[in-house]
Amino acid sequence: MTPVEILKDARELISVPERWTQGANARTKKGMPIGSAEHNAVCWCALGAIGKNSLPSSTEKLEAICFLVRQIDVAVSAFNDEHTHPEVVALFDRAIAAAEAQ
C-alpha cells in the first residue's frame, strides 16, 4: 500500500465516532485496550488505524505517519487524545491532501 492508501484506509476506519478511541491504539467492544491488528478490535486511535492494515515497520506506514506529523505541532498520539473526533478526521484530510500533492 502507498502512504496515501494507508491514510485513506485509516481515515475511513475512524470516519464515524463509534470506530474511534482515545487513550489506546484500539479497543474491544467492551472497551478494553487491545492491539490495533487484533481481530476483535472495534475502534482505533489515529495511529492504531494506520497500524491496523499496514506492516509494523513498513516504510509506507512511516511515511503516512510523517504526513500526519507535518500537519500538527505535537505527537500524533497526543493530538488524537487531546482533540475531538472531527479534528482528528480533519487532520487525516489535510495529510491526505498533502500526500496527494507530492
Helices and strands as residue ranges (DSSP letters): H 3-13, G 17-19, E 26-27, E 33-34, E 43-44, H 46-52, H 59-69, H 76-82, H 85-101
